[in-house]
């Protein structure tokens, strides 16, 4: 099925990234098939090789293509077309880069929250997690509840810079949450939303236990997994 191309903007490499992504989702570049040569892609998108290679690097980082020495780049994953219905951020690539940034930011915040949180802050974290679980039970997207959970942990770090950055990125973060949570709810794999819930529960457990190391690791794992889940789709 041909998908209508959403508005594309941003840097040249971001635009090329999204154009190739759309072509992968459309099936123009099928899974297991080789992408056109760099020379042909540069000609098609009217960009230089450095710009193209930056776009291809992002696609590799997002596990959509792989490079095989001497053979070129091959498509390994076709994301769900639902991804293209969320395009408030200028480039879908930006959402993935936001996940990368959040991994470091929120991982550190979770570690600090485990040892610095007050009783009131801990109750807020637990309450936010329970609201997400309740939303999961009624198949609600609940990006507001999800953001509140992550913000509560950032504020429990008792370092205002974590929560300030989180608030400044609210719309970008919620955009990613809308995609990943919608895809999880629509997935035919019932375990997908359960996995997300389990990841949240693990973060809460380690914060309750004042286990800074594992709280940080659990948050990092959760955000890395969310980033991967954004592009989970079909293998063909």
C-alpha positions, 0 to 999 in steps of 0.5 A: 500500500502506498502511503501519503508522504508527510511534510518533511523538513529539517536538516538535509540529512534528516530529510533524506533519512525520512525519505528513505524511511518512508520508502522502506515503509511503502515497500519501495525498498523491501526487507532483505533487499539492497538499497540503491548505490550511494551514487544513485541515492545521492542523485535521487535526493540531490545531496552530497555523499556526506549528507547521504552517509549521515542519513544512512548512519542514522538508519543503521543506528535505528536498526533499519538497515545494515551495511555489508562490506563490499555489498552495500546497505540492506533493509532489515526491518520495515516499521509499522506505517502508523509511525508516519501518522505522527509527524509534529516533530520536523523529522522522525529521526528527531524522535529517535535522537530524543530517545537517545538523549533521554536514556542518559538524562533519565537514567541518571535521574532515576539513579539519584531518585533512588537515594534522594527521593522523599516519601511524598515523591516516592508516593507520587512515582508509585501513584503515576505508575499505577495510573499507567497500569490502569490505563493499560487495562482499558487500552488507553494511550495515556501519554500524559500519565506516562510523562507524569511518571517520568517527570515524577522520577526526574523531580525526585532526583532533587536536582532541578536541572533534570526536571527543567530539561524534561519540561522543556522537552515535554512535547517531543517526549510525548510525541515519542510516547504517543507512537510507542504506546499506540503501537504497543496497544495495536500490536497483535502481540499481547505481551508488548504492553505487558513488557512496558508495564514490567519495565516501569514496575522494575524502575519503581522497585529499584527506587523503592529499594534505594538501589541507585545502580539498578534504578539507572540501569532499569531506566536506561533499558526501558528507554532503549527498548522504547526506542527499538519498539518505535520501529518494530513492525513487519519483517516483509 
